[in-house]
Every structure is written in structure tokens, then in C-alpha cells.
Amino acid sequence: MARAMYDYTKAVLKKVSFDVNLFCKELKKAMDRLLPYEIEELKVWVDALVKQNPQLNQCLILLNP
């Protein structure tokens, strides 16, 4: 079940990556819902996505509370 949440989170983040505010909002929700090891995996994935979409760079602050 937890893996499904991680995959769902990635799908949602990818779909909202066109809007910085939505992306930050969904990323914040993901940080609350995912397990610690999934958050570490998500950080790597988000870093790669931000390289493709530099406007999302401001949301990286949410990954390092």
C-alpha cells in the first residue's frame, strides 16, 4: 500500500509541475504522508524533475525542513 502512495505522489507531482504553487502544495502534502525512506527517494526524483523544470527550484526548500 505504501508503495502505491509513493507512485501516486510522483504521478500527481508530475501532472502539476506546470504550476509552481500547486507543485509546492502537493509536495508539502507528500512530505506529511510518505514514509521516511520514501521521502528520501522522492528527494532524488524531485531533484531530477527540477533540472528539467527550473521554475520549480523554489519548492526545494520544502525537502529540507
mmCIF file as Biopython writes it, N, C-alpha, C and O atoms, coordinates in Angstrom:
data_model
#
loop_
_atom_site.group_PDB
_atom_site.id
_atom_site.type_symbol
_atom_site.label_atom_id
_atom_site.label_alt_id
_atom_site.label_comp_id
_atom_site.label_asym_id
_atom_site.label_entity_id
_atom_site.label_seq_id
_atom_site.pdbx_PDB_ins_code
_atom_site.Cartn_x
_atom_site.Cartn_y
_atom_site.Cartn_z
_atom_site.occupancy
_atom_site.B_iso_or_equiv
_atom_site.auth_seq_id
_atom_site.auth_asym_id
_atom_site.pdbx_PDB_model_num
ATOM 1   N N  . MET A ? 1  ? 0.824  -1.207 0.000   1.0 0.0 1  A 1 
ATOM 2   C CA . MET A ? 1  ? 0.000  0.000  0.000   1.0 0.0 1  A 1 
ATOM 3   C C  . MET A ? 1  ? 0.859  1.257  0.000   1.0 0.0 1  A 1 
ATOM 4   O O  . MET A ? 1  ? 0.571  2.204  -0.732  1.0 0.0 1  A 1 
ATOM 5   N N  . ALA A ? 2  ? 1.901  1.275  0.807   1.0 0.0 2  A 1 
ATOM 6   C CA . ALA A ? 2  ? 2.738  2.459  0.905   1.0 0.0 2  A 1 
ATOM 7   C C  . ALA A ? 2  ? 3.395  2.763  -0.437  1.0 0.0 2  A 1 
ATOM 8   O O  . ALA A ? 2  ? 3.520  3.928  -0.815  1.0 0.0 2  A 1 
ATOM 9   N N  . ARG A ? 3  ? 3.812  1.739  -1.152  1.0 0.0 3  A 1 
ATOM 10  C CA . ARG A ? 3  ? 4.459  1.950  -2.445  1.0 0.0 3  A 1 
ATOM 11  C C  . ARG A ? 3  ? 3.482  2.587  -3.424  1.0 0.0 3  A 1 
ATOM 12  O O  . ARG A ? 3  ? 3.876  3.406  -4.255  1.0 0.0 3  A 1 
ATOM 13  N N  . ALA A ? 4  ? 2.222  2.217  -3.332  1.0 0.0 4  A 1 
ATOM 14  C CA . ALA A ? 4  ? 1.206  2.805  -4.194  1.0 0.0 4  A 1 
ATOM 15  C C  . ALA A ? 4  ? 1.083  4.301  -3.920  1.0 0.0 4  A 1 
ATOM 16  O O  . ALA A ? 4  ? 0.895  5.086  -4.850  1.0 0.0 4  A 1 
ATOM 17  N N  . MET A ? 5  ? 1.186  4.699  -2.672  1.0 0.0 5  A 1 
ATOM 18  C CA . MET A ? 5  ? 1.116  6.122  -2.317  1.0 0.0 5  A 1 
ATOM 19  C C  . MET A ? 5  ? 2.311  6.879  -2.902  1.0 0.0 5  A 1 
ATOM 20  O O  . MET A ? 5  ? 2.166  8.005  -3.378  1.0 0.0 5  A 1 
ATOM 21  N N  . TYR A ? 6  ? 3.469  6.266  -2.865  1.0 0.0 6  A 1 
ATOM 22  C CA . TYR A ? 6  ? 4.678  6.893  -3.433  1.0 0.0 6  A 1 
ATOM 23  C C  . TYR A ? 6  ? 4.506  7.075  -4.944  1.0 0.0 6  A 1 
ATOM 24  O O  . TYR A ? 6  ? 4.790  8.149  -5.474  1.0 0.0 6  A 1 
ATOM 25  N N  . ASP A ? 7  ? 4.049  6.047  -5.627  1.0 0.0 7  A 1 
ATOM 26  C CA . ASP A ? 7  ? 3.855  6.127  -7.074  1.0 0.0 7  A 1 
ATOM 27  C C  . ASP A ? 7  ? 2.773  7.151  -7.430  1.0 0.0 7  A 1 
ATOM 28  O O  . ASP A ? 7  ? 2.906  7.900  -8.398  1.0 0.0 7  A 1 
ATOM 29  N N  . TYR A ? 8  ? 1.712  7.171  -6.641  1.0 0.0 8  A 1 
ATOM 30  C CA . TYR A ? 8  ? 0.643  8.142  -6.858  1.0 0.0 8  A 1 
ATOM 31  C C  . TYR A ? 8  ? 1.165  9.564  -6.667  1.0 0.0 8  A 1 
ATOM 32  O O  . TYR A ? 8  ? 0.834  10.460 -7.443  1.0 0.0 8  A 1 
ATOM 33  N N  . THR A ? 9  ? 1.971  9.766  -5.645  1.0 0.0 9  A 1 
ATOM 34  C CA . THR A ? 9  ? 2.547  11.083 -5.364  1.0 0.0 9  A 1 
ATOM 35  C C  . THR A ? 9  ? 3.395  11.567 -6.533  1.0 0.0 9  A 1 
ATOM 36  O O  . THR A ? 9  ? 3.301  12.726 -6.937  1.0 0.0 9  A 1 
ATOM 37  N N  . LYS A ? 10 ? 4.218  10.681 -7.072  1.0 0.0 10 A 1 
ATOM 38  C CA . LYS A ? 10 ? 5.047  11.052 -8.219  1.0 0.0 10 A 1 
ATOM 39  C C  . LYS A ? 10 ? 4.182  11.440 -9.416  1.0 0.0 10 A 1 
ATOM 40  O O  . LYS A ? 10 ? 4.480  12.409 -10.113 1.0 0.0 10 A 1 
ATOM 41  N N  . ALA A ? 11 ? 3.123  10.691 -9.649  1.0 0.0 11 A 1 
ATOM 42  C CA . ALA A ? 11 ? 2.229  10.986 -10.767 1.0 0.0 11 A 1 
ATOM 43  C C  . ALA A ? 11 ? 1.569  12.359 -10.598 1.0 0.0 11 A 1 
ATOM 44  O O  . ALA A ? 11 ? 1.482  13.137 -11.548 1.0 0.0 11 A 1 
ATOM 45  N N  . VAL A ? 12 ? 1.111  12.641 -9.394  1.0 0.0 12 A 1 
ATOM 46  C CA . VAL A ? 12 ? 0.468  13.932 -9.128  1.0 0.0 12 A 1 
ATOM 47  C C  . VAL A ? 12 ? 1.474  15.069 -9.303  1.0 0.0 12 A 1 
ATOM 48  O O  . VAL A ? 12 ? 1.170  16.080 -9.937  1.0 0.0 12 A 1 
ATOM 49  N N  . LEU A ? 13 ? 2.655  14.905 -8.748  1.0 0.0 13 A 1 
ATOM 50  C CA . LEU A ? 13 ? 3.669  15.955 -8.854  1.0 0.0 13 A 1 
ATOM 51  C C  . LEU A ? 13 ? 4.051  16.219 -10.311 1.0 0.0 13 A 1 
ATOM 52  O O  . LEU A ? 13 ? 4.265  17.363 -10.712 1.0 0.0 13 A 1 
ATOM 53  N N  . LYS A ? 14 ? 4.131  15.168 -11.076 1.0 0.0 14 A 1 
ATOM 54  C CA . LYS A ? 14 ? 4.471  15.336 -12.490 1.0 0.0 14 A 1 
ATOM 55  C C  . LYS A ? 14 ? 3.369  16.108 -13.224 1.0 0.0 14 A 1 
ATOM 56  O O  . LYS A ? 14 ? 3.652  16.956 -14.069 1.0 0.0 14 A 1 
ATOM 57  N N  . LYS A ? 15 ? 2.106  15.804 -12.890 1.0 0.0 15 A 1 
ATOM 58  C CA . LYS A ? 15 ? 0.982  16.469 -13.548 1.0 0.0 15 A 1 
ATOM 59  C C  . LYS A ? 15 ? 0.859  17.939 -13.176 1.0 0.0 15 A 1 
ATOM 60  O O  . LYS A ? 15 ? 0.422  18.744 -13.999 1.0 0.0 15 A 1 
ATOM 61  N N  . VAL A ? 16 ? 1.235  18.306 -11.959 1.0 0.0 16 A 1 
ATOM 62  C CA . VAL A ? 16 ? 1.099  19.704 -11.524 1.0 0.0 16 A 1 
ATOM 63  C C  . VAL A ? 16 ? 2.396  20.490 -11.673 1.0 0.0 16 A 1 
ATOM 64  O O  . VAL A ? 16 ? 2.479  21.626 -11.207 1.0 0.0 16 A 1 
ATOM 65  N N  . SER A ? 17 ? 3.394  19.919 -12.304 1.0 0.0 17 A 1 
ATOM 66  C CA . SER A ? 17 ? 4.685  20.590 -12.412 1.0 0.0 17 A 1 
ATOM 67  C C  . SER A ? 17 ? 4.631  21.845 -13.283 1.0 0.0 17 A 1 
ATOM 68  O O  . SER A ? 17 ? 5.600  22.604 -13.322 1.0 0.0 17 A 1 
ATOM 69  N N  . PHE A ? 18 ? 3.534  22.075 -13.973 1.0 0.0 18 A 1 
ATOM 70  C CA . PHE A ? 18 ? 3.385  23.290 -14.776 1.0 0.0 18 A 1 
ATOM 71  C C  . PHE A ? 18 ? 3.126  24.521 -13.911 1.0 0.0 18 A 1 
ATOM 72  O O  . PHE A ? 18 ? 3.350  25.648 -14.352 1.0 0.0 18 A 1 
ATOM 73  N N  . ASP A ? 19 ? 2.651  24.307 -12.668 1.0 0.0 19 A 1 
ATOM 74  C CA . ASP A ? 19 ? 2.292  25.403 -11.763 1.0 0.0 19 A 1 
ATOM 75  C C  . ASP A ? 19 ? 3.109  25.290 -10.476 1.0 0.0 19 A 1 
ATOM 76  O O  . ASP A ? 19 ? 2.982  24.309 -9.743  1.0 0.0 19 A 1 
ATOM 77  N N  . VAL A ? 20 ? 3.936  26.279 -10.206 1.0 0.0 20 A 1 
ATOM 78  C CA . VAL A ? 20 ? 4.832  26.234 -9.047  1.0 0.0 20 A 1 
ATOM 79  C C  . VAL A ? 20 ? 4.050  26.141 -7.742  1.0 0.0 20 A 1 
ATOM 80  O O  . VAL A ? 20 ? 4.420  25.373 -6.854  1.0 0.0 20 A 1 
ATOM 81  N N  . ASN A ? 21 ? 2.971  26.915 -7.615  1.0 0.0 21 A 1 
ATOM 82  C CA . ASN A ? 21 ? 2.210  26.911 -6.365  1.0 0.0 21 A 1 
ATOM 83  C C  . ASN A ? 21 ? 1.559  25.555 -6.100  1.0 0.0 21 A 1 
ATOM 84  O O  . ASN A ? 21 ? 1.598  25.049 -4.978  1.0 0.0 21 A 1 
ATOM 85  N N  . LEU A ? 22 ? 0.967  24.975 -7.128  1.0 0.0 22 A 1 
ATOM 86  C CA . LEU A ? 22 ? 0.358  23.652 -6.971  1.0 0.0 22 A 1 
ATOM 87  C C  . LEU A ? 22 ? 1.416  22.602 -6.639  1.0 0.0 22 A 1 
ATOM 88  O O  . LEU A ? 22 ? 1.204  21.734 -5.793  1.0 0.0 22 A 1 
ATOM 89  N N  . PHE A ? 23 ? 2.540  22.696 -7.311  1.0 0.0 23 A 1 
ATOM 90  C CA . PHE A ? 23 ? 3.624  21.735 -7.073  1.0 0.0 23 A 1 
ATOM 91  C C  . PHE A ? 23 ? 4.091  21.803 -5.623  1.0 0.0 23 A 1 
ATOM 92  O O  . PHE A ? 23 ? 4.258  20.772 -4.972  1.0 0.0 23 A 1 
ATOM 93  N N  . CYS A ? 24 ? 4.299  23.005 -5.122  1.0 0.0 24 A 1 
ATOM 94  C CA . CYS A ? 24 ? 4.740  23.169 -3.730  1.0 0.0 24 A 1 
ATOM 95  C C  . CYS A ? 24 ? 3.689  22.631 -2.755  1.0 0.0 24 A 1 
ATOM 96  O O  . CYS A ? 24 ? 4.028  21.986 -1.763  1.0 0.0 24 A 1 
ATOM 97  N N  . LYS A ? 25 ? 2.428  22.899 -3.042  1.0 0.0 25 A 1 
ATOM 98  C CA . LYS A ? 25 ? 1.334  22.419 -2.183  1.0 0.0 25 A 1 
ATOM 99  C C  . LYS A ? 25 ? 1.307  20.887 -2.138  1.0 0.0 25 A 1 
ATOM 100 O O  . LYS A ? 25 ? 1.194  20.290 -1.068  1.0 0.0 25 A 1 
ATOM 101 N N  . GLU A ? 26 ? 1.411  20.265 -3.308  1.0 0.0 26 A 1 
ATOM 102 C CA . GLU A ? 26 ? 1.381  18.800 -3.369  1.0 0.0 26 A 1 
ATOM 103 C C  . GLU A ? 26 ? 2.643  18.188 -2.757  1.0 0.0 26 A 1 
ATOM 104 O O  . GLU A ? 26 ? 2.584  17.123 -2.142  1.0 0.0 26 A 1 
ATOM 105 N N  . LEU A ? 27 ? 3.758  18.848 -2.922  1.0 0.0 27 A 1 
ATOM 106 C CA . LEU A ? 27 ? 4.999  18.356 -2.324  1.0 0.0 27 A 1 
ATOM 107 C C  . LEU A ? 27 ? 4.916  18.398 -0.804  1.0 0.0 27 A 1 
ATOM 108 O O  . LEU A ? 27 ? 5.389  17.489 -0.122  1.0 0.0 27 A 1 
ATOM 109 N N  . LYS A ? 28 ? 4.319  19.449 -0.287  1.0 0.0 28 A 1 
ATOM 110 C CA . LYS A ? 28 ? 4.145  19.570 1.170   1.0 0.0 28 A 1 
ATOM 111 C C  . LYS A ? 28 ? 3.250  18.442 1.698   1.0 0.0 28 A 1 
ATOM 112 O O  . LYS A ? 28 ? 3.539  17.852 2.739   1.0 0.0 28 A 1 
ATOM 113 N N  . LYS A ? 29 ? 2.171  18.148 0.981   1.0 0.0 29 A 1 
ATOM 114 C CA . LYS A ? 29 ? 1.294  17.046 1.389   1.0 0.0 29 A 1 
ATOM 115 C C  . LYS A ? 29 ? 2.034  15.713 1.341   1.0 0.0 29 A 1 
ATOM 116 O O  . LYS A ? 29 ? 1.862  14.863 2.215   1.0 0.0 29 A 1 
ATOM 117 N N  . ALA A ? 30 ? 2.850  15.543 0.321   1.0 0.0 30 A 1 
ATOM 118 C CA . ALA A ? 30 ? 3.610  14.299 0.185   1.0 0.0 30 A 1 
ATOM 119 C C  . ALA A ? 30 ? 4.563  14.109 1.353   1.0 0.0 30 A 1 
ATOM 120 O O  . ALA A ? 30 ? 4.734  12.991 1.839   1.0 0.0 30 A 1 
ATOM 121 N N  . MET A ? 31 ? 5.181  15.178 1.803   1.0 0.0 31 A 1 
ATOM 122 C CA . MET A ? 31 ? 6.128  15.087 2.911   1.0 0.0 31 A 1 
ATOM 123 C C  . MET A ? 31 ? 5.428  14.638 4.199   1.0 0.0 31 A 1 
ATOM 124 O O  . MET A ? 31 ? 6.042  14.000 5.054   1.0 0.0 31 A 1 
ATOM 125 N N  . ASP A ? 32 ? 4.153  14.973 4.330   1.0 0.0 32 A 1 
ATOM 126 C CA . ASP A ? 32 ? 3.385  14.569 5.512   1.0 0.0 32 A 1 
ATOM 127 C C  . ASP A ? 32 ? 2.917  13.117 5.433   1.0 0.0 32 A 1 
ATOM 128 O O  . ASP A ? 32 ? 2.749  12.463 6.462   1.0 0.0 32 A 1 
ATOM 129 N N  . ARG A ? 33 ? 2.709  12.617 4.229   1.0 0.0 33 A 1 
ATOM 130 C CA . ARG A ? 33 ? 2.075  11.307 4.058   1.0 0.0 33 A 1 
ATOM 131 C C  . ARG A ? 33 ? 3.034  10.154 3.821   1.0 0.0 33 A 1 
ATOM 132 O O  . ARG A ? 33 ? 2.720  9.011  4.155   1.0 0.0 33 A 1 
ATOM 133 N N  . LEU A ? 34 ? 4.192  10.432 3.256   1.0 0.0 34 A 1 
ATOM 134 C CA . LEU A ? 34 ? 5.098  9.341  2.888   1.0 0.0 34 A 1 
ATOM 135 C C  . LEU A ? 34 ? 5.959  8.888  4.070   1.0 0.0 34 A 1 
ATOM 136 O O  . LEU A ? 34 ? 6.146  9.612  5.047   1.0 0.0 34 A 1 
ATOM 137 N N  . LEU A ? 35 ? 6.461  7.691  3.946   1.0 0.0 35 A 1 
ATOM 138 C CA . LEU A ? 35 ? 7.368  7.132  4.944   1.0 0.0 35 A 1 
ATOM 139 C C  . LEU A ? 35 ? 8.751  7.742  4.762   1.0 0.0 35 A 1 
ATOM 140 O O  . LEU A ? 35 ? 9.075  8.219  3.675   1.0 0.0 35 A 1 
ATOM 141 N N  . PRO A ? 36 ? 9.568  7.736  5.808   1.0 0.0 36 A 1 
ATOM 142 C CA . PRO A ? 36 ? 10.897 8.375  5.721   1.0 0.0 36 A 1 
ATOM 143 C C  . PRO A ? 36 ? 11.763 7.900  4.552   1.0 0.0 36 A 1 
ATOM 144 O O  . PRO A ? 36 ? 12.396 8.720  3.887   1.0 0.0 36 A 1 
ATOM 145 N N  . TYR A ? 37 ? 11.799 6.606  4.293   1.0 0.0 37 A 1 
ATOM 146 C CA . TYR A ? 37 ? 12.639 6.131  3.188   1.0 0.0 37 A 1 
ATOM 147 C C  . TYR A ? 37 ? 12.055 6.538  1.837   1.0 0.0 37 A 1 
ATOM 148 O O  . TYR A ? 37 ? 12.793 6.717  0.868   1.0 0.0 37 A 1 
ATOM 149 N N  . GLU A ? 38 ? 10.730 6.686  1.772   1.0 0.0 38 A 1 
ATOM 150 C CA . GLU A ? 38 ? 10.103 7.140  0.535   1.0 0.0 38 A 1 
ATOM 151 C C  . GLU A ? 38 ? 10.381 8.618  0.298   1.0 0.0 38 A 1 
ATOM 152 O O  . GLU A ? 38 ? 10.510 9.056  -0.845  1.0 0.0 38 A 1 
ATOM 153 N N  . ILE A ? 39 ? 10.470 9.369  1.362   1.0 0.0 39 A 1 
ATOM 154 C CA . ILE A ? 39 ? 10.804 10.789 1.239   1.0 0.0 39 A 1 
ATOM 155 C C  . ILE A ? 39 ? 12.205 10.944 0.664   1.0 0.0 39 A 1 
ATOM 156 O O  . ILE A ? 39 ? 12.444 11.823 -0.164  1.0 0.0 39 A 1 
ATOM 157 N N  . GLU A ? 40 ? 13.126 10.099 1.097   1.0 0.0 40 A 1 
ATOM 158 C CA . GLU A ? 40 ? 14.487 10.159 0.558   1.0 0.0 40 A 1 
ATOM 159 C C  . GLU A ? 40 ? 14.489 9.848  -0.943  1.0 0.0 40 A 1 
ATOM 160 O O  . GLU A ? 40 ? 15.186 10.507 -1.714  1.0 0.0 40 A 1 
ATOM 161 N N  . GLU A ? 41 ? 13.716 8.856  -1.349  1.0 0.0 41 A 1 
ATOM 162 C CA . GLU A ? 41 ? 13.602 8.525  -2.773  1.0 0.0 41 A 1 
ATOM 163 C C  . GLU A ? 41 ? 12.950 9.677  -3.541  1.0 0.0 41 A 1 
ATOM 164 O O  . GLU A ? 41 ? 13.351 9.997  -4.660  1.0 0.0 41 A 1 
ATOM 165 N N  . LEU A ? 42 ? 11.948 10.290 -2.926  1.0 0.0 42 A 1 
ATOM 166 C CA . LEU A ? 42 ? 11.249 11.394 -3.573  1.0 0.0 42 A 1 
ATOM 167 C C  . LEU A ? 42 ? 12.182 12.585 -3.768  1.0 0.0 42 A 1 
ATOM 168 O O  . LEU A ? 42 ? 12.100 13.273 -4.786  1.0 0.0 42 A 1 
ATOM 169 N N  . LYS A ? 43 ? 13.058 12.833 -2.817  1.0 0.0 43 A 1 
ATOM 170 C CA . LYS A ? 43 ? 14.020 13.936 -2.947  1.0 0.0 43 A 1 
ATOM 171 C C  . LYS A ? 43 ? 14.872 13.765 -4.192  1.0 0.0 43 A 1 
ATOM 172 O O  . LYS A ? 43 ? 15.104 14.729 -4.923  1.0 0.0 43 A 1 
ATOM 173 N N  . VAL A ? 44 ? 15.339 12.555 -4.439  1.0 0.0 44 A 1 
ATOM 174 C CA . VAL A ? 44 ? 16.153 12.284 -5.627  1.0 0.0 44 A 1 
ATOM 175 C C  . VAL A ? 44 ? 15.326 12.514 -6.886  1.0 0.0 44 A 1 
ATOM 176 O O  . VAL A ? 44 ? 15.797 13.122 -7.847  1.0 0.0 44 A 1 
ATOM 177 N N  . TRP A ? 45 ? 14.111 12.033 -6.874  1.0 0.0 45 A 1 
ATOM 178 C CA . TRP A ? 45 ? 13.237 12.170 -8.035  1.0 0.0 45 A 1 
ATOM 179 C C  . TRP A ? 45 ? 12.902 13.646 -8.303  1.0 0.0 45 A 1 
ATOM 180 O O  . TRP A ? 45 ? 12.908 14.088 -9.451  1.0 0.0 45 A 1 
ATOM 181 N N  . VAL A ? 46 ? 12.613 14.399 -7.242  1.0 0.0 46 A 1 
ATOM 182 C CA . VAL A ? 46 ? 12.275 15.819 -7.392  1.0 0.0 46 A 1 
ATOM 183 C C  . VAL A ? 46 ? 13.485 16.598 -7.913  1.0 0.0 46 A 1 
ATOM 184 O O  . VAL A ? 46 ? 13.332 17.498 -8.740  1.0 0.0 46 A 1 
ATOM 185 N N  . ASP A ? 47 ? 14.678 16.260 -7.438  1.0 0.0 47 A 1 
ATOM 186 C CA . ASP A ? 47 ? 15.883 16.928 -7.943  1.0 0.0 47 A 1 
ATOM 187 C C  . ASP A ? 47 ? 15.997 16.769 -9.456  1.0 0.0 47 A 1 
ATOM 188 O O  . ASP A ? 47 ? 16.319 17.725 -10.162 1.0 0.0 47 A 1 
ATOM 189 N N  . ALA A ? 48 ? 15.737 15.582 -9.943  1.0 0.0 48 A 1 
ATOM 190 C CA . ALA A ? 48 ? 15.791 15.339 -11.388 1.0 0.0 48 A 1 
ATOM 191 C C  . ALA A ? 48 ? 14.702 16.126 -12.116 1.0 0.0 48 A 1 
ATOM 192 O O  . ALA A ? 48 ? 14.947 16.667 -13.194 1.0 0.0 48 A 1 
ATOM 193 N N  . LEU A ? 49 ? 13.515 16.193 -11.541 1.0 0.0 49 A 1 
ATOM 194 C CA . LEU A ? 49 ? 12.418 16.938 -12.160 1.0 0.0 49 A 1 
ATOM 195 C C  . LEU A ? 49 ? 12.725 18.433 -12.194 1.0 0.0 49 A 1 
ATOM 196 O O  . LEU A ? 49 ? 12.402 19.110 -13.170 1.0 0.0 49 A 1 
ATOM 197 N N  . VAL A ? 50 ? 13.339 18.945 -11.147 1.0 0.0 50 A 1 
ATOM 198 C CA . VAL A ? 50 ? 13.669 20.365 -11.083 1.0 0.0 50 A 1 
ATOM 199 C C  . VAL A ? 50 ? 14.717 20.722 -12.137 1.0 0.0 50 A 1 
ATOM 200 O O  . VAL A ? 50 ? 14.714 21.837 -12.658 1.0 0.0 50 A 1 
ATOM 201 N N  . LYS A ? 51 ? 15.592 19.803 -12.447 1.0 0.0 51 A 1 
ATOM 202 C CA . LYS A ? 51 ? 16.579 20.067 -13.505 1.0 0.0 51 A 1 
ATOM 203 C C  . LYS A ? 51 ? 15.889 20.243 -14.853 1.0 0.0 51 A 1 
ATOM 204 O O  . LYS A ? 51 ? 16.361 21.002 -15.699 1.0 0.0 51 A 1 
ATOM 205 N N  . GLN A ? 52 ? 14.777 19.547 -15.055 1.0 0.0 52 A 1 
ATOM 206 C CA . GLN A ? 52 ? 14.005 19.683 -16.293 1.0 0.0 52 A 1 
ATOM 207 C C  . GLN A ? 52 ? 13.109 20.925 -16.259 1.0 0.0 52 A 1 
ATOM 208 O O  . GLN A ? 52 ? 12.828 21.526 -17.296 1.0 0.0 52 A 1 
ATOM 209 N N  . ASN A ? 53 ? 12.665 21.300 -15.057 1.0 0.0 53 A 1 
ATOM 210 C CA . ASN A ? 53 ? 11.756 22.447 -14.869 1.0 0.0 53 A 1 
ATOM 211 C C  . ASN A ? 53 ? 12.345 23.388 -13.816 1.0 0.0 53 A 1 
ATOM 212 O O  . ASN A ? 53 ? 11.935 23.337 -12.656 1.0 0.0 53 A 1 
ATOM 213 N N  . PRO A ? 54 ? 13.285 24.236 -14.190 1.0 0.0 54 A 1 
ATOM 214 C CA . PRO A ? 54 ? 13.983 25.083 -13.213 1.0 0.0 54 A 1 
ATOM 215 C C  . PRO A ? 54 ? 13.078 26.019 -12.418 1.0 0.0 54 A 1 
ATOM 216 O O  . PRO A ? 54 ? 13.466 26.469 -11.340 1.0 0.0 54 A 1 
ATOM 217 N N  . GLN A ? 55 ? 11.885 26.325 -12.921 1.0 0.0 55 A 1 
ATOM 218 C CA . GLN A ? 55 ? 10.984 27.211 -12.179 1.0 0.0 55 A 1 
ATOM 219 C C  . GLN A ? 55 ? 10.525 26.586 -10.862 1.0 0.0 55 A 1 
ATOM 220 O O  . GLN A ? 55 ? 10.067 27.297 -9.967  1.0 0.0 55 A 1 
ATOM 221 N N  . LEU A ? 56 ? 10.642 25.272 -10.739 1.0 0.0 56 A 1 
ATOM 222 C CA . LEU A ? 56 ? 10.224 24.579 -9.514  1.0 0.0 56 A 1 
ATOM 223 C C  . LEU A ? 56 ? 11.289 24.630 -8.417  1.0 0.0 56 A 1 
ATOM 224 O O  . LEU A ? 56 ? 11.091 24.099 -7.324  1.0 0.0 56 A 1 
ATOM 225 N N  . ASN A ? 57 ? 12.388 25.258 -8.711  1.0 0.0 57 A 1 
ATOM 226 C CA . ASN A ? 57 ? 13.522 25.299 -7.788  1.0 0.0 57 A 1 
ATOM 227 C C  . ASN A ? 57 ? 13.145 25.839 -6.409  1.0 0.0 57 A 1 
ATOM 228 O O  . ASN A ? 57 ? 13.686 25.382 -5.402  1.0 0.0 57 A 1 
ATOM 229 N N  . GLN A ? 58 ? 12.241 26.788 -6.352  1.0 0.0 58 A 1 
ATOM 230 C CA . GLN A ? 58 ? 11.866 27.385 -5.067  1.0 0.0 58 A 1 
ATOM 231 C C  . GLN A ? 58 ? 11.164 26.394 -4.143  1.0 0.0 58 A 1 
ATOM 232 O O  . GLN A ? 58 ? 11.103 26.631 -2.937  1.0 0.0 58 A 1 
ATOM 233 N N  . CYS A ? 59 ? 10.643 25.310 -4.661  1.0 0.0 59 A 1 
ATOM 234 C CA . CYS A ? 59 ? 9.959  24.304 -3.843  1.0 0.0 59 A 1 
ATOM 235 C C  . CYS A ? 59 ? 10.940 23.373 -3.138  1.0 0.0 59 A 1 
ATOM 236 O O  . CYS A ? 59 ? 10.547 22.642 -2.229  1.0 0.0 59 A 1 
ATOM 237 N N  . LEU A ? 60 ? 12.190 23.388 -3.534  1.0 0.0 60 A 1 
ATOM 238 C CA . LEU A ? 60 ? 13.184 22.505 -2.915  1.0 0.0 60 A 1 
ATOM 239 C C  . LEU A ? 60 ? 13.359 22.773 -1.433  1.0 0.0 60 A 1 
ATOM 240 O O  . LEU A ? 60 ? 13.801 21.895 -0.692  1.0 0.0 60 A 1 
ATOM 241 N N  . ILE A ? 61 ? 13.020 23.968 -0.996  1.0 0.0 61 A 1 
ATOM 242 C CA . ILE A ? 61 ? 13.142 24.324 0.429   1.0 0.0 61 A 1 
ATOM 243 C C  . ILE A ? 61 ? 12.260 23.402 1.280   1.0 0.0 61 A 1 
ATOM 244 O O  . ILE A ? 61 ? 12.572 23.150 2.444   1.0 0.0 61 A 1 
ATOM 245 N N  . LEU A ? 62 ? 11.175 22.905 0.711   1.0 0.0 62 A 1 
ATOM 246 C CA . LEU A ? 62 ? 10.269 22.024 1.450   1.0 0.0 62 A 1 
ATOM 247 C C  . LEU A ? 62 ? 10.899 20.654 1.728   1.0 0.0 62 A 1 
ATOM 248 O O  . LEU A ? 62 ? 10.476 19.948 2.643   1.0 0.0 62 A 1 
ATOM 249 N N  . LEU A ? 63 ? 11.900 20.288 0.944   1.0 0.0 63 A 1 
ATOM 250 C CA . LEU A ? 63 ? 12.527 18.986 1.124   1.0 0.0 63 A 1 
ATOM 251 C C  . LEU A ? 63 ? 13.557 18.983 2.242   1.0 0.0 63 A 1 
ATOM 252 O O  . LEU A ? 63 ? 13.995 17.920 2.683   1.0 0.0 63 A 1 
ATOM 253 N N  . ASN A ? 64 ? 13.945 20.163 2.701   1.0 0.0 64 A 1 
ATOM 254 C CA . ASN A ? 64 ? 14.943 20.279 3.766   1.0 0.0 64 A 1 
ATOM 255 C C  . ASN A ? 64 ? 14.392 21.096 4.921   1.0 0.0 64 A 1 
ATOM 256 O O  . ASN A ? 64 ? 14.791 22.245 5.109   1.0 0.0 64 A 1 
ATOM 257 N N  . PRO A ? 65 ? 13.478 20.518 5.701   1.0 0.0 65 A 1 
ATOM 258 C CA . PRO A ? 65 ? 12.850 21.294 6.782   1.0 0.0 65 A 1 
ATOM 259 C C  . PRO A ? 65 ? 13.807 21.600 7.918   1.0 0.0 65 A 1 
ATOM 260 O O  . PRO A ? 65 ? 13.421 22.243 8.894   1.0 0.0 65 A 1 
#
